Amino acid sequence: MNSNNKLNSFSSVLNIFFITFVFSFSYVFSNPPEDISEDFSRAEDAEEKRAKWGTEEFKLELIKEMSTANIALFIDEHLKLIKEPSRIYYKFEKESTREDNFIGNVVLNIVKVDDDNTKHITFRYLKGRNKVRFPPQIGARGNPVFMLFFERDSRDMQRLTGGNALFFRSRIRHTIAATEIKDITINFNNKNIVAKEISFQPFTDTELKNRVSRYKTKKFVIVMSDEIPGNIYKIETFIKDLEDPDDMVKETLLFQGIRTNKQLREEYKKRKEKNKS
C-alpha cells in the first residue's frame, strides 16, 4: 500500500471516530460539586469506534500506519490513572485584535469510573456568550478535551469566515494524520517533566478564499505528558494575518489541576462551616 492509500485509509477511520467522539467548562474550585449536570440520557459512546475496529491484530496493523500524533491523541488511554470520580480544570484564554479578549474556565467532570476503568464524563466549556454545550460521554478511555477544543475552534472559524466547520475539521484531521510528535521538557509546579509536543498547520497548502485567508498560517500546538492527570497539559492556536501583520489571534487551553469529588465535598463542607462561624 502506498503512502497516499495508507493516509486515506486511516484518515477515513479517524474521520468517523472524530465525528462520533466530538459531537458527543466556566467553573472554579469554589463551586459546590453538585452543580454540573449528570444526565447521561443522551450520552455518546466515547469508545464506540475502538470497538468497531475489530480484532486486536487489526488494531495493531492500523497503529503501524498511524503517525505518532494520531496514536498519542486517538489511541492512548489518557485517563487510565484516574481511578475515582474527579474534575480536571483548565483555563481558557483568548487574545485577539478583532474581538474581545477573555479568560474562562473549562471543566472535565468524571462522574463515574466503571469496573473496566472507562469513564462517564460531563463538561462545562466556558460560560455566558462564549459557552459551548457538548453532550456527555460514556465508556471514555481518552481525554476528549482536545476534541472539544477543535470542535469549538472549527465552529468559531465558521462563524468568523462564513466557511464550513466540516471543512476546517477535515483539514485538522488530515494534518494530524501526517504529523509526528516531538519529545520536550516542560516546567510544571517548579518541576521539569518529560512531555511531547504535537505541532501542525492545517491550512498552509490549502486553497483559501476571502476572509479564510487569515488562517493560512494558523498553527496548532498540543503539549501532553503522562505526569499530567488526563495527559493534556496545553492546547494553543496562533494566527497572524499575512496581509495585516497587526491582526492576530491566540487561544490557549492550559491545565490547572485536578480534584477528586471527595476532596471537593470536603472543601465545600469546610467553607460552609467557616461561613457559619
Helices and strands as residue ranges (DSSP letters): H 3-22, E 44-45, H 48-52, H 56-65, H 68-70, I 71-75, E 86-96, E 102-113, E 119-125, G 128-130, E 137-140, H 145-161, H 165-176, E 182-188, E 191-200, G 210-215, E 219-224, E 232-240, E 248-260, H 261-276
